[in-house]
Amino acid sequence: MPKFHFQLFDRDGVGTETGYEFESVEAAKAEARRVLAEMAAEGLPTAPLNMLSVELFDESRKPLAEIRLILEEIAK
């Protein structure tokens, strides 16, 4: 089973990179979305970036995708 690596960017900045085995890239992306939802449940992103993200890499650390949550405030 291929190994994928996640790098988390949360309210405290870039977190540690962790490796997991998944059957496919799509399964790894689904897990990245779930992890991002958990991060948002712990607290929404703050300024200056207003963003949370999970970056997905393959076994050789080649970037495959980045799943982001961006919080925007729109003045009315």
N, C-alpha and C positions, 0 to 999 in steps of 0.2 A: 504494500500500500504506500502511495507517495506521501512524503512529509511536506507540510506547508508551515510557514512561519508567519506570525502576526506581530506587527509592531503597533503599539497603542499610543495615541496622542490624546491625552485628556486634559482636565483643567490644570494639572500640575506639570504639563509638558510631555515630552516623549518618554514613554515607559519602556519597560524591558521587552525584549523580543522573546517569544516563546514558540516552540515547535509542536505540531500536532499531525497525526496521520489521518487522512481522509481518503475516501474512495475516488473523489474527483475534485476538479477545480470548483464545480458548482456546489458541492457539499461544503468545501472550505469557505466559499463566499457566503453561503447560508449561515454558517457558524460565525463569520465575521459580522454579519448583520445582527445576530443574536447578542454577541458580545457588545456591539455598539449600543443596542437597546438597554442592556444592563448598565453600561457606563452612563447613559442618559438618565436612567432611573436613580442613580446615585447623586446626580446633580447636573443641571444644564450647563453648557459651556458659558464662559465669561469673556469679557473684553480682555485683551485687545483682539484676539482671533475669533471669538465666538464660535468655535468649532471643536468637535470631537471626531476622531477618525481611527479606523483600523486599516492598516496597510497590509496587504497579503503578498507574500513572496513564495517562490517555489523552493525546492531543496537546495538549489545552488544560489539562493538569495536574489534571484531575478524577480523584479517587481511584476506582479500580475494584475493587481487592482487595488484601489483605495476606496473604502466605503466611508462616507462623511455625513455628519449631521451638522448643519450650519444654522445658528440661531440669528434671525434678523429682527431688528426693531424698526418699524416703519412709522415715522411721524405722520400724524393726520391733522 
